[in-house]
Amino acid sequence: MASLIDVLAQERLLKDRDAAAEVGRRGEPPHVSLLRLCDAGLLEGGLAVAYGVRPDELVGPLTTAMGGAARRFKVVDVRERPVLELHVLAGDVSERWEVEDLSALVHNLNSLYRDASDVRAVAELGEWEDALQLWCVDKRTLPRLLRQSFFVPRNARALTQASEQR
C-alpha cells in the first residue's frame, strides 16, 4: 500500500515532497499527518484558518484558493444581527446567506459551485493547532481521494454526493 506522501505526490497535491516527508514521519495516523501537512502549508490548495476568523473575512482567501469562477465571487453587504448574513453576487446569481460559522460558508460555496468544473471543492479536514484546516481540491481528483483511508473530511458526505453527480 502506498504511503500518504506517495499518494499525495502522485496526485501532485504537495508543494514540497521533502518537507512533507519530514512532517509525515511522526508515526501517527495518516489522517493526522494530513492535518499537519495542511497546517504547515504543504498541501496545494490548503488553508489553515485561525480561530476567530469570521466567514466574511475568509471569503477572499477561500474563493481565491477555489479558483476558476469562484475568483469572481463578491460579497456585496454584511449584516451582523441576529445571525451573520452575507449578501453575495456570483455572476448573475444574487443571494443572501446566513452563515453562522465557517462550515456554513464552506457548505454554501461548495453548493454554489457544485457544477463548475473549474472550481475546486472545499474539504474540511478538521482542527489542528487552533486552526480549521481546509483543503481546496480539484473535482477530478476528489473521487480518488474519497477512496483513501487518510481522507476523512468533516464534510465527506457532501463531497461524496457532489462527486457522484459528476
Backbone as a printed PyTorch tensor [residue, N CA C, xyz], in Angstrom:
tensor([[[  0.8370,  -1.1730,   0.0000],
         [  0.0000,   0.0000,   0.0000],
         [  0.8930,   1.2510,   0.0000]],

        [[  0.5350,   2.2290,  -0.8200],
         [  1.3100,   3.4640,  -0.9320],
         [  1.1200,   4.3230,   0.3180]],

        [[  2.1770,   5.0360,   0.6690],
         [  2.0960,   5.9190,   1.8300],
         [  1.3130,   7.1810,   1.4840]],

        [[  0.9300,   7.8890,   2.5180],
         [  0.2280,   9.1550,   2.3560],
         [  1.0230,  10.0950,   1.4470]],

        [[  2.3060,  10.2300,   1.7170],
         [  3.1590,  11.1380,   0.9430],
         [  3.2280,  10.6840,  -0.5120]],

        [[  3.3460,   9.3740,  -0.7360],
         [  3.4030,   8.8520,  -2.1060],
         [  2.1210,   9.1640,  -2.8730]],

        [[  0.9800,   8.9390,  -2.2300],
         [ -0.3130,   9.1950,  -2.8850],
         [ -0.4490,  10.6780,  -3.2150]],

        [[ -0.1380,  11.5310,  -2.2610],
         [ -0.2630,  12.9730,  -2.4830],
         [  0.7140,  13.4570,  -3.5580]],

        [[  1.9140,  12.9060,  -3.5660],
         [  2.8990,  13.2850,  -4.5880],
         [  2.4390,  12.8240,  -5.9650]],

        [[  1.9060,  11.6170,  -6.0410],
         [  1.4250,  11.0860,  -7.3180],
         [  0.2940,  11.9500,  -7.8780]],

        [[ -0.5640,  12.4430,  -7.0070],
         [ -1.6820,  13.2970,  -7.4270],
         [ -1.2600,  14.7600,  -7.6020]],

        [[  0.0070,  15.0510,  -7.3550],
         [  0.5510,  16.4180,  -7.4420],
         [ -0.1710,  17.3790,  -6.4900]],

        [[ -0.3430,  16.9260,  -5.2630],
         [ -1.0490,  17.7100,  -4.2610],
         [ -0.1220,  18.2860,  -3.1890]],

        [[  1.1820,  18.0450,  -3.3430],
         [  2.1630,  18.5480,  -2.3800],
         [  2.9540,  19.7080,  -2.9730]],

        [[  3.2660,  20.6810,  -2.1440],
         [  4.1050,  21.7900,  -2.5820],
         [  5.5790,  21.4120,  -2.5110]],

        [[  5.9640,  20.6110,  -1.5120],
         [  7.3640,  20.2330,  -1.3010],
         [  7.3940,  18.8330,  -0.7010]],

        [[  7.7240,  17.8330,  -1.5330],
         [  7.7000,  16.4400,  -1.0850],
         [  8.6730,  16.1870,   0.0640]],

        [[  9.8750,  16.7460,   0.0120],
         [ 10.8620,  16.5110,   1.0740],
         [ 10.3880,  17.0710,   2.4090]],

        [[  9.8670,  18.2850,   2.3870],
         [  9.3450,  18.8810,   3.6210],
         [  8.1430,  18.0830,   4.1210]],

        [[  7.3100,  17.6210,   3.1990],
         [  6.1430,  16.8280,   3.5830],
         [  6.5640,  15.5170,   4.2210]],

        [[  7.6220,  14.9170,   3.7070],
         [  8.1110,  13.6630,   4.2830],
         [  8.5830,  13.8750,   5.7180]],

        [[  9.1660,  15.0260,   5.9900],
         [  9.5930,  15.3440,   7.3600],
         [  8.3920,  15.4710,   8.2890]],

        [[  7.3800,  16.1640,   7.8360],
         [  6.1700,  16.3570,   8.6430],
         [  5.4570,  15.0310,   8.8500]],

        [[  5.4660,  14.1830,   7.8170],
         [  4.7570,  12.9070,   7.8690],
         [  5.4660,  11.7980,   8.6160]],

        [[  6.6510,  12.0190,   9.1410],
         [  7.4140,  10.9720,   9.8310],
         [  7.1440,  10.9290,  11.3270]],

        [[  5.9880,  11.1260,  11.7350],
         [  5.6980,  11.2240,  13.1610],
         [  5.1150,   9.9460,  13.7390]],

        [[  4.9010,   8.9300,  12.9340],
         [  4.3430,   7.6820,  13.4340],
         [  2.8970,   7.7950,  13.8730]],

        [[  2.1980,   8.7730,  13.3690],
         [  0.8030,   8.9700,  13.7540],
         [ -0.1150,   8.5090,  12.6230]],

        [[ -1.3990,   8.4020,  12.8900],
         [ -2.3330,   8.0000,  11.8360],
         [ -2.2450,   8.9510,  10.6400]],

        [[ -2.4080,   8.4210,   9.4320],
         [ -2.2790,   9.2560,   8.2340],
         [ -3.2320,  10.4580,   8.1860]],

        [[ -4.4490,  10.3200,   8.7220],
         [ -5.3510,  11.4780,   8.6800],
         [ -4.8310,  12.6190,   9.5590]],

        [[ -4.0830,  12.2890,  10.6120],
         [ -3.4680,  13.3150,  11.4530],
         [ -2.3050,  13.9540,  10.6960]],

        [[ -1.5350,  13.1510,   9.9790],
         [ -0.4460,  13.6960,   9.1640],
         [ -0.9930,  14.6480,   8.1040]],

        [[ -2.1660,  14.3350,   7.5590],
         [ -2.7760,  15.2170,   6.5670],
         [ -3.1080,  16.5790,   7.1920]],

        [[ -3.6160,  16.5620,   8.4200],
         [ -3.8680,  17.8170,   9.1410],
         [ -2.5760,  18.5990,   9.3350]],

        [[ -1.5120,  17.9020,   9.7110],
         [ -0.2100,  18.5480,   9.9040],
         [  0.3110,  19.1590,   8.6080]],

        [[  0.1590,  18.4170,   7.5110],
         [  0.6250,  18.9060,   6.2130],
         [ -0.1260,  20.1810,   5.8130]],

        [[ -1.4190,  20.1860,   6.0490],
         [ -2.2240,  21.3630,   5.7220],
         [ -1.7860,  22.5480,   6.5870]],

        [[ -1.6380,  22.3190,   7.8820],
         [ -1.2410,  23.3750,   8.8010],
         [  0.1400,  23.9380,   8.4540]],

        [[  1.0210,  23.0830,   7.9450],
         [  2.3760,  23.5050,   7.5810],
         [  2.4230,  24.2020,   6.2200]],

        [[  1.2860,  24.2800,   5.5370],
         [  1.2530,  24.9450,   4.2340],
         [  1.8320,  24.1110,   3.1150]],

        [[  1.8110,  22.7920,   3.2600],
         [  2.4380,  21.9150,   2.2740],
         [  1.4660,  21.2670,   1.2980]],

        [[  0.1640,  21.4690,   1.4910],
         [ -0.8210,  20.9280,   0.5570],
         [ -1.2040,  21.9870,  -0.4620]],

        [[ -1.1850,  21.6160,  -1.7380],
         [ -1.6740,  22.5230,  -2.7770],
         [ -3.1510,  22.7940,  -2.4950]],

        [[ -3.5140,  24.0450,  -2.3310],
         [ -4.9020,  24.4070,  -2.0560],
         [ -5.2820,  24.3420,  -0.5930]],

        [[ -4.3270,  24.1000,   0.2850],
         [ -4.6180,  24.0050,   1.7140],
         [ -4.6320,  25.3690,   2.3920]],

        [[ -5.5230,  25.5090,   3.3690],
         [ -5.6290,  26.7440,   4.1490],
         [ -5.7820,  26.3900,   5.6200]],

        [[ -5.0160,  27.0330,   6.4660],
         [ -5.1860,  26.9140,   7.9100],
         [ -5.8440,  28.2100,   8.3810]],

        [[ -7.0520,  28.0960,   8.9280],
         [ -7.8460,  29.2690,   9.2880],
         [ -7.9100,  29.3670,  10.8140]],

        [[ -7.3350,  30.4180,  11.3540],
         [ -7.2680,  30.6090,  12.8020],
         [ -8.6520,  30.7480,  13.4120]],

        [[ -8.7420,  30.3310,  14.6730],
         [ -9.9830,  30.5490,  15.4110],
         [-10.2710,  32.0400,  15.4520]],

        [[-11.5240,  32.3850,  15.4120],
         [-11.9130,  33.7760,  15.4870],
         [-12.0800,  34.4460,  14.1310]],

        [[-11.6180,  33.7960,  13.0670],
         [-11.8220,  34.3600,  11.7330],
         [-13.2950,  34.2010,  11.3790]],

        [[-13.8850,  35.2810,  10.9240],
         [-15.3010,  35.2780,  10.5730],
         [-15.4740,  34.8400,   9.1160]],

        [[-16.6510,  34.3050,   8.7820],
         [-16.9030,  33.8960,   7.3970],
         [-16.6490,  35.0020,   6.3750]],

        [[-17.0400,  36.2420,   6.6930],
         [-16.8260,  37.3290,   5.7340],
         [-15.3430,  37.6520,   5.5510]],

        [[-14.5110,  37.3220,   6.5290],
         [-13.0700,  37.5400,   6.4210],
         [-12.3860,  36.4220,   5.6260]],

        [[-13.0040,  35.2680,   5.5940],
         [-12.4210,  34.1100,   4.9030],
         [-12.7790,  34.0620,   3.4230]],

        [[-13.8300,  34.7420,   3.0250],
         [-14.3310,  34.6520,   1.6490],
         [-13.2260,  34.8660,   0.6160]],

        [[-12.4660,  35.9380,   0.7300],
         [-11.4370,  36.2610,  -0.2590],
         [-10.3840,  35.1700,  -0.4120]],

        [[ -9.7030,  34.7950,   0.6820],
         [ -8.6880,  33.7440,   0.5560],
         [ -9.2700,  32.4010,   0.0990]],

        [[-10.4820,  32.0870,   0.5630],
         [-11.0680,  30.7970,   0.2120],
         [-11.4770,  30.7490,  -1.2560]],

        [[-12.1330,  31.7720,  -1.7510],
         [-12.5480,  31.7560,  -3.1550],
         [-11.3390,  31.8460,  -4.0930]],

        [[-10.2880,  32.4930,  -3.6550],
         [ -9.0540,  32.5160,  -4.4430],
         [ -8.4720,  31.1100,  -4.5310]],

        [[ -8.4470,  30.3890,  -3.4170],
         [ -7.9310,  29.0110,  -3.4130],
         [ -8.8230,  28.0710,  -4.2080]],

        [[-10.1210,  28.3520,  -4.2360],
         [-11.0370,  27.5240,  -5.0230],
         [-10.7950,  27.7140,  -6.5170]],

        [[-10.3960,  28.9080,  -6.9120],
         [-10.0400,  29.1910,  -8.2950],
         [-11.2340,  29.3070,  -9.2260]],

        [[-10.9170,  29.3870, -10.5210],
         [-11.9460,  29.4430, -11.5600],
         [-12.9460,  30.5610, -11.3380]],

        [[-14.2110,  30.2400, -11.5800],
         [-15.2910,  31.2210, -11.4610],
         [-15.4340,  31.7670, -10.0430]],

        [[-14.9880,  31.0130,  -9.0450],
         [-15.0990,  31.4660,  -7.6530],
         [-14.2720,  32.7210,  -7.4010]],

        [[-13.2770,  32.9700,  -8.2140],
         [-12.4610,  34.1790,  -8.0380],
         [-13.2480,  35.4570,  -8.3090]],

        [[-14.3640,  35.3280,  -9.0060],
         [-15.1960,  36.4940,  -9.3040],
         [-16.3370,  36.6710,  -8.2920]],

        [[-16.3910,  35.8130,  -7.2910],
         [-17.3940,  35.8740,  -6.2340],
         [-17.2350,  37.1810,  -5.4640]],

        [[-18.3490,  37.8240,  -5.1450],
         [-18.2890,  39.0870,  -4.4190],
         [-19.2560,  39.0840,  -3.2370]],

        [[-18.8150,  39.6860,  -2.1620],
         [-19.6910,  39.9690,  -1.0250],
         [-20.0980,  41.4270,  -1.1720]],

        [[-21.3890,  41.6450,  -1.3420],
         [-21.9260,  42.9890,  -1.5730],
         [-22.2260,  43.6900,  -0.2510]],

        [[-22.6870,  42.9220,   0.7490],
         [-23.0560,  43.5180,   2.0240],
         [-22.9310,  42.4640,   3.1220]],

        [[-22.6690,  42.9260,   4.3330],
         [-22.5740,  42.0470,   5.5050],
         [-23.4690,  42.6230,   6.5950]],

        [[-24.3560,  41.7690,   7.1310],
         [-25.2070,  42.1460,   8.2650],
         [-24.8270,  41.2400,   9.4270]],

        [[-24.7690,  41.8290,  10.6120],
         [-24.2910,  41.0540,  11.7560],
         [-25.3690,  40.5680,  12.7000]],

        [[-26.5650,  41.1030,  12.6380],
         [-27.5680,  40.7020,  13.6120],
         [-28.8300,  40.2390,  12.9310]],

        [[-29.5090,  39.2580,  13.4460],
         [-29.1570,  38.4190,  14.6000],
         [-28.1090,  37.3520,  14.2630]],

        [[-28.0250,  36.9410,  13.0030],
         [-27.0100,  35.9810,  12.5660],
         [-26.2420,  36.6500,  11.4380]],

        [[-24.9610,  36.3460,  11.3220],
         [-24.1700,  36.9280,  10.2410],
         [-24.8060,  36.5700,   8.9020]],

        [[-25.0810,  37.6020,   8.1170],
         [-25.7040,  37.4000,   6.8170],
         [-24.8420,  38.0740,   5.7560]],

        [[-24.5440,  37.3160,   4.7100],
         [-23.7800,  37.8390,   3.5870],
         [-24.7090,  37.9950,   2.3960]],

        [[-24.6800,  39.1600,   1.7740],
         [-25.3720,  39.3520,   0.5050],
         [-24.2810,  39.1420,  -0.5380]],

        [[-24.4270,  38.0800,  -1.3540],
         [-23.3580,  37.6840,  -2.2650],
         [-23.8020,  37.7980,  -3.7160]],

        [[-22.8130,  37.9640,  -4.5710],
         [-23.0380,  38.0530,  -6.0020],
         [-22.0350,  37.1290,  -6.6860]],

        [[-22.5800,  36.1930,  -7.4570],
         [-21.7520,  35.2550,  -8.2100],
         [-22.2980,  35.2030,  -9.6270]],

        [[-21.6480,  35.9310, -10.5250],
         [-22.1810,  36.0250, -11.8830],
         [-23.5290,  36.7200, -11.8520]],

        [[-24.5490,  36.0510, -12.3780],
         [-25.9150,  36.6030, -12.3880],
         [-26.6960,  36.2350, -11.1300]],

        [[-26.1010,  35.4560, -10.2530],
         [-26.7850,  34.9730,  -9.0510],
         [-26.5300,  35.9260,  -7.8880]],

        [[-27.6160,  36.4100,  -7.2920],
         [-27.5440,  37.2520,  -6.1070],
         [-28.3210,  36.5380,  -5.0000]],

        [[-27.6630,  36.3120,  -3.8680],
         [-28.3050,  35.5800,  -2.7630],
         [-27.9340,  36.2030,  -1.4320]],

        [[-28.7420,  35.8800,  -0.4340],
         [-28.4330,  36.2380,   0.9510],
         [-28.1880,  34.9320,   1.7020]],

        [[-27.0250,  34.8590,   2.3330],
         [-26.6450,  33.6490,   3.0630],
         [-26.5380,  33.9570,   4.5490]],

        [[-27.2170,  33.1620,   5.3680],
         [-26.9790,  33.1980,   6.8050],
         [-25.8450,  32.2060,   7.0730]],

        [[-24.7530,  32.7260,   7.5790],
         [-23.5800,  31.8790,   7.8240],
         [-23.1500,  32.0340,   9.2800]],

        [[-23.5630,  31.0780,  10.0720],
         [-23.2610,  31.1680,  11.4990],
         [-21.8220,  30.7890,  11.8190]],

        [[-21.1650,  30.0750,  10.8780],
         [-19.7800,  29.6810,  11.1100],
         [-19.0940,  29.3840,   9.7800]],

        [[-17.8220,  29.0010,   9.8520],
         [-17.0420,  28.7400,   8.6410],
         [-17.5500,  27.5160,   7.8840]],

        [[-18.0510,  26.5320,   8.6010],
         [-18.6000,  25.3380,   7.9480],
         [-19.7860,  25.6920,   7.0550]],

        [[-20.6190,  26.6210,   7.5120],
         [-21.7650,  27.0520,   6.7010],
         [-21.2870,  27.7620,   5.4380]],

        [[-20.2320,  28.5520,   5.5510],
         [-19.6710,  29.2180,   4.3790],
         [-19.1350,  28.1850,   3.3850]],

        [[-18.3860,  27.2040,   3.8840],
         [-17.8440,  26.1380,   3.0260],
         [-18.9850,  25.4020,   2.3270]],

        [[-20.0090,  25.0690,   3.0820],
         [-21.1650,  24.3640,   2.5080],
         [-21.8040,  25.1850,   1.3780]],

        [[-22.0500,  26.4670,   1.6420],
         [-22.6990,  27.3170,   0.6450],
         [-21.8430,  27.4870,  -0.6090]],

        [[-20.5390,  27.6740,  -0.4300],
         [-19.6590,  27.8280,  -1.5940],
         [-19.5840,  26.5330,  -2.4030]],

        [[-19.4520,  25.3930,  -1.7110],
         [-19.4330,  24.1140,  -2.4270],
         [-20.7370,  23.9000,  -3.2000]],

        [[-21.8460,  24.2660,  -2.5830],
         [-23.1420,  24.1100,  -3.2230],
         [-23.2770,  25.0410,  -4.4370]],

        [[-22.8820,  26.2850,  -4.2650],
         [-22.9800,  27.2700,  -5.3440],
         [-22.1630,  26.8440,  -6.5710]],

        [[-20.9710,  26.3140,  -6.3330],
         [-20.0700,  25.9650,  -7.4280],
         [-20.0130,  24.4590,  -7.7130]],

        [[-21.0240,  23.7380,  -7.2850],
         [-21.0960,  22.2830,  -7.4570],
         [-20.8650,  21.8630,  -8.9130]],

        [[-21.4600,  22.5690,  -9.8490],
         [-21.3850,  22.1870, -11.2580],
         [-20.2670,  22.8800, -12.0320]],

        [[-19.5100,  23.7320, -11.3880],
         [-18.4290,  24.4600, -12.0680],
         [-17.1630,  23.6070, -12.0560]],

        [[-16.8110,  23.0690, -13.1900],
         [-15.6580,  22.1570, -13.2600],
         [-14.3330,  22.8630, -13.0100]],

        [[-14.2900,  24.1790, -13.1870],
         [-13.0440,  24.9170, -12.9880],
         [-12.8510,  25.3870, -11.5390]],

        [[-13.7930,  25.0720, -10.6560],
         [-13.7210,  25.4880,  -9.2560],
         [-13.4570,  24.2660,  -8.3800]],

        [[-12.4630,  24.3820,  -7.5130],
         [-12.1270,  23.2760,  -6.6080],
         [-13.1670,  23.1490,  -5.4920]],

        [[-13.3910,  21.9170,  -5.0620],
         [-14.2630,  21.6460,  -3.9210],
         [-13.4680,  21.8900,  -2.6340]],

        [[-14.1600,  22.3020,  -1.5850],
         [-13.5020,  22.5770,  -0.3070],
         [-13.8040,  21.4510,   0.6700]],

        [[-12.7480,  20.8200,   1.1540],
         [-12.8660,  19.7630,   2.1640],
         [-12.4890,  20.3420,   3.5230]],

        [[-13.3110,  20.0710,   4.5240],
         [-13.0000,  20.4620,   5.9050],
         [-12.2450,  19.3020,   6.5450]],

        [[-10.9350,  19.4230,   6.6460],
         [-10.1320,  18.3320,   7.1890],
         [-10.2810,  18.1810,   8.6930]],

        [[-10.5740,  19.2670,   9.3720],
         [-10.6980,  19.2210,  10.8320],
         [ -9.8650,  20.3210,  11.4640]],

        [[ -9.6740,  20.2240,  12.7700],
         [ -8.9400,  21.2510,  13.5050],
         [ -7.5780,  20.7360,  13.9200]],

        [[ -6.5950,  21.6290,  13.8350],
         [ -5.2370,  21.3060,  14.2520],
         [ -4.5450,  22.5960,  14.6380]],

        [[ -3.8600,  22.5840,  15.7700],
         [ -3.1000,  23.7480,  16.2280],
         [ -3.9550,  25.0200,  16.2490]],

        [[ -5.1290,  24.9160,  16.8290],
         [ -6.0320,  26.0650,  16.9830],
         [ -6.4350,  26.6980,  15.6530]],

        [[ -6.5530,  25.8590,  14.6320],
         [ -6.9830,  26.3630,  13.3300],
         [ -7.8040,  25.2960,  12.6150]],

        [[ -8.7590,  25.7540,  11.8340],
         [ -9.5330,  24.8660,  10.9800],
         [ -8.7330,  24.6440,   9.7060]],

        [[ -8.5300,  23.3800,   9.3460],
         [ -7.7480,  23.0320,   8.1610],
         [ -8.7090,  22.7650,   7.0020]],

        [[ -8.6110,  23.5880,   5.9680],
         [ -9.4420,  23.4560,   4.7730],
         [ -8.5440,  23.1050,   3.5950]],

        [[ -9.0770,  22.3100,   2.6730],
         [ -8.2840,  21.8890,   1.5220],
         [ -9.1380,  22.0050,   0.2720]],

        [[ -8.7230,  22.8500,  -0.6500],
         [ -9.4100,  23.0390,  -1.9310],
         [ -8.8230,  22.0530,  -2.9360]],

        [[ -9.6680,  21.1300,  -3.3890],
         [ -9.2170,  20.0020,  -4.2020],
         [ -9.9250,  20.0110,  -5.5520]],

        [[ -9.1670,  19.7660,  -6.6030],
         [ -9.7320,  19.6600,  -7.9480],
         [-10.8060,  18.5750,  -7.9480]],

        [[-11.9350,  18.8570,  -8.5360],
         [-13.0620,  17.9140,  -8.5330],
         [-12.7480,  16.6240,  -9.2820]],

        [[-11.7960,  16.6530, -10.2080],
         [-11.4160,  15.4150, -10.9060],
         [-10.6030,  14.4990, -10.0030]],

        [[ -9.9250,  15.0640,  -9.0240],
         [ -9.1130,  14.2990,  -8.0690],
         [ -9.9520,  13.7850,  -6.9100]],

        [[-11.0270,  14.4600,  -6.6200],
         [-11.8580,  14.1610,  -5.4510],
         [-12.3110,  12.7020,  -5.3560]],

        [[-12.8060,  12.0590,  -6.4170],
         [-13.2370,  10.6640,  -6.2740],
         [-12.1060,   9.7350,  -5.8200]],

        [[-10.8960,   9.9640,  -6.3020],
         [ -9.7610,   9.1230,  -5.8860],
         [ -9.4000,   9.3870,  -4.4290]],

        [[ -9.4520,  10.6480,  -4.0170],
         [ -9.1620,  10.9680,  -2.6190],
         [-10.1940,  10.3580,  -1.6820]],

        [[-11.4450,  10.3980,  -2.0800],
         [-12.5100,   9.8680,  -1.2260],
         [-12.3650,   8.3690,  -0.9700]],

        [[-11.6130,   7.6740,  -1.8030],
         [-11.3680,   6.2380,  -1.5910],
         [-10.1790,   5.9760,  -0.6780]],

        [[ -9.4450,   7.0130,  -0.3230],
         [ -8.2610,   6.8590,   0.5290],
         [ -8.6550,   6.8820,   2.0070]],

        [[ -8.0470,   6.0030,   2.7850],
         [ -8.3810,   5.9270,   4.2120],
         [ -7.9290,   7.1630,   4.9910]],

        [[ -6.9370,   7.8870,   4.5130],
         [ -6.4550,   9.0700,   5.2190],
         [ -7.3390,  10.2950,   4.9940]],

        [[ -8.2030,  10.2520,   3.9980],
         [ -9.0270,  11.4080,   3.6520],
         [-10.3870,  11.2560,   4.3140]],

        [[-10.5320,  11.8810,   5.4820],
         [-11.7750,  11.7790,   6.2600],
         [-12.2750,  13.1790,   6.6450]],

        [[-12.6210,  13.9800,   5.6500],
         [-13.0730,  15.3400,   5.9610],
         [-14.4140,  15.3250,   6.6830]],

        [[-14.6670,  16.3670,   7.4380],
         [-15.9370,  16.5190,   8.1510],
         [-17.1170,  16.5550,   7.1910]],

        [[-16.9110,  17.1050,   6.0190],
         [-17.9860,  17.2280,   5.0480],
         [-17.8920,  16.1550,   3.9640]],

        [[-17.4570,  14.9680,   4.3490],
         [-17.2730,  13.8610,   3.3980],
         [-18.5670,  13.5040,   2.6720]],

        [[-19.6860,  13.4920,   3.3800],
         [-20.9620,  13.1190,   2.7510],
         [-21.2940,  14.0710,   1.6010]],

        [[-21.1710,  15.3650,   1.8470],
         [-21.4720,  16.3540,   0.8020],
         [-20.4750,  16.2350,  -0.3550]],

        [[-19.2180,  15.9970,  -0.0590],
         [-18.2180,  15.8390,  -1.1160],
         [-18.4760,  14.5640,  -1.9260]],

        [[-18.8890,  13.5010,  -1.2530],
         [-19.2010,  12.2470,  -1.9420],
         [-20.3960,  12.4390,  -2.8730]],

        [[-21.4250,  13.1040,  -2.3890],
         [-22.6140,  13.3570,  -3.2180],
         [-22.2480,  14.2060,  -4.4240]],

        [[-21.4350,  15.2220,  -4.2200],
         [-21.0240,  16.0830,  -5.3400],
         [-20.1870,  15.2930,  -6.3330]],

        [[-19.3590,  14.4040,  -5.8310],
         [-18.5020,  13.5900,  -6.6950],
         [-19.3220,  12.6150,  -7.5160]],

        [[-20.3680,  12.0670,  -6.9190],
         [-21.2170,  11.0870,  -7.6290],
         [-22.0720,  11.7580,  -8.6980]],

        [[-22.3790,  13.0410,  -8.5290],
         [-23.2010,  13.7640,  -9.5100],
         [-22.4110,  14.0780, -10.7780]],

        [[-21.1260,  14.0090, -10.7060],
         [-20.2770,  14.3600, -11.8540],
         [-20.2460,  13.2590, -12.8610]]])
